[in-house]
Amino acid sequence: MAHDLHALDDGYLAFWREYQLCTLTTLRADGTPHVVPVGATFDPQTLTARVISSRTSRKVQNVLAAGEAGARVALCQVDRARWATLEGVARVSEEPAAVADAVRRYAERYRPPRENPARVVIEITVDRALGRA
């Protein structure tokens, strides 16, 4: 079920704060989907989802290949009958403050990540929310 982004209910938002692993779907150059497990965070105030990663990962390379306009992606999590998908446009940031903010948010939802000097953040501007939480 689709949700009004400016009126996401408490249950939906709480689900995005639980310790849940997600999948991130990006598109390869040939248009086929690349789906990988990730840890992710969602800020409903700014409608921004974030995934930290190494700059050499396939998911980061797929987003970068889309150019400055960004890449359409889907971020999904499921727990039995509860599920939530965030769709939007992803861009990669290497900006130290943006990466540090993403790491802080990740640590709040999961645990502090291991050190990674090649870390970047995939920032997703969310324009659609689906699910039943």
C-alpha positions in Angstrom: 0.0 0.0 0.0 1.3 3.5 -0.9 1.7 6.1 1.8 1.5 9.9 1.8 5.1 10.9 2.5 4.1 13.8 4.6 1.8 11.6 6.8 3.7 8.4 7.4 2.1 6.7 10.4 3.9 6.0 13.7 4.0 2.2 13.1 5.7 2.7 9.7 8.3 5.1 11.1 8.9 2.8 14.1 9.6 -0.1 11.8 12.4 2.0 10.1 14.0 2.5 13.6 14.0 -1.2 14.5 17.1 -3.4 14.0 16.1 -4.7 10.5 18.3 -5.6 7.6 17.3 -4.2 4.3 17.9 -4.8 0.6 19.0 -2.1 -1.8 18.1 -2.5 -5.4 20.2 -0.6 -8.0 20.4 -1.1 -11.7 23.4 -2.4 -13.6 24.5 -0.8 -16.9 22.5 -3.5 -18.8 19.3 -2.6 -16.9 19.2 -5.7 -14.7 18.6 -5.3 -11.0 21.4 -5.7 -8.5 19.9 -6.5 -5.1 22.1 -6.7 -2.0 21.6 -6.8 1.8 22.4 -3.5 3.6 21.9 -1.6 6.8 20.0 1.6 6.2 18.5 4.5 8.0 15.6 6.8 7.1 15.0 10.4 8.2 11.3 11.2 7.8 11.9 14.9 8.4 14.1 15.3 5.3 12.8 12.2 3.5 16.3 11.0 3.2 17.4 7.3 3.4 21.1 6.5 3.8 23.3 3.5 3.2 27.0 3.5 4.1 29.3 1.5 1.8 32.8 1.2 0.4 33.3 3.4 -2.7 34.4 0.3 -4.7 31.2 -1.6 -4.1 29.0 -2.6 -7.1 26.0 -0.7 -5.6 28.0 2.5 -5.4 29.4 2.0 -8.9 25.8 1.5 -10.2 24.6 4.8 -8.6 27.7 6.7 -9.8 27.1 5.4 -13.4 23.8 7.2 -13.5 25.6 10.5 -13.4 24.7 13.7 -11.5 20.9 13.2 -12.0 21.2 10.2 -9.7 19.9 6.6 -10.0 16.4 5.3 -9.2 16.7 2.8 -6.4 14.5 0.9 -4.0 15.3 0.1 -0.3 13.2 -2.6 1.3 12.9 -4.4 4.6 10.6 -7.2 5.6 9.7 -8.9 8.9 7.1 -11.6 8.4 3.9 -9.8 7.3 5.4 -6.4 7.9 7.2 -4.8 5.1 8.3 -1.3 4.0 9.9 0.0 0.7 11.3 3.4 0.1 11.9 4.5 -3.5 13.8 7.5 -4.7 16.8 9.0 -6.4 20.2 8.0 -5.0 23.4 9.9 -5.2 26.8 9.1 -3.7 28.5 11.5 -1.3 32.1 11.4 -0.2 31.7 14.6 1.8 33.2 13.9 5.2 30.4 15.5 7.2 27.7 13.6 5.2 29.6 10.3 5.7 30.1 11.0 9.5 26.4 11.8 9.8 25.4 8.6 8.0 27.8 6.6 10.2 26.2 8.1 13.4 22.7 7.3 12.2 23.8 3.7 11.3 25.4 3.2 14.7 22.1 4.4 16.4 20.1 1.8 14.5 22.6 -1.1 14.4 26.0 -0.8 16.0 29.1 1.2 15.2 30.5 0.1 11.8 34.0 -1.1 11.3 36.5 1.4 10.2 36.6 1.9 6.5 38.8 4.7 4.9 37.0 4.1 1.6 33.6 4.7 3.1 31.0 6.8 1.2 27.3 7.3 1.7 24.5 6.6 -0.7 21.9 9.3 0.0 18.4 8.5 -1.3 15.9 11.3 -1.8 12.7 9.4 -1.0 9.7 10.2 -3.2 7.6 7.1 -2.6 6.9 4.9 0.5 5.1 1.6 0.3 4.4 -1.1 2.8 2.4 -2.4 5.7 4.1 -2.1 9.1 
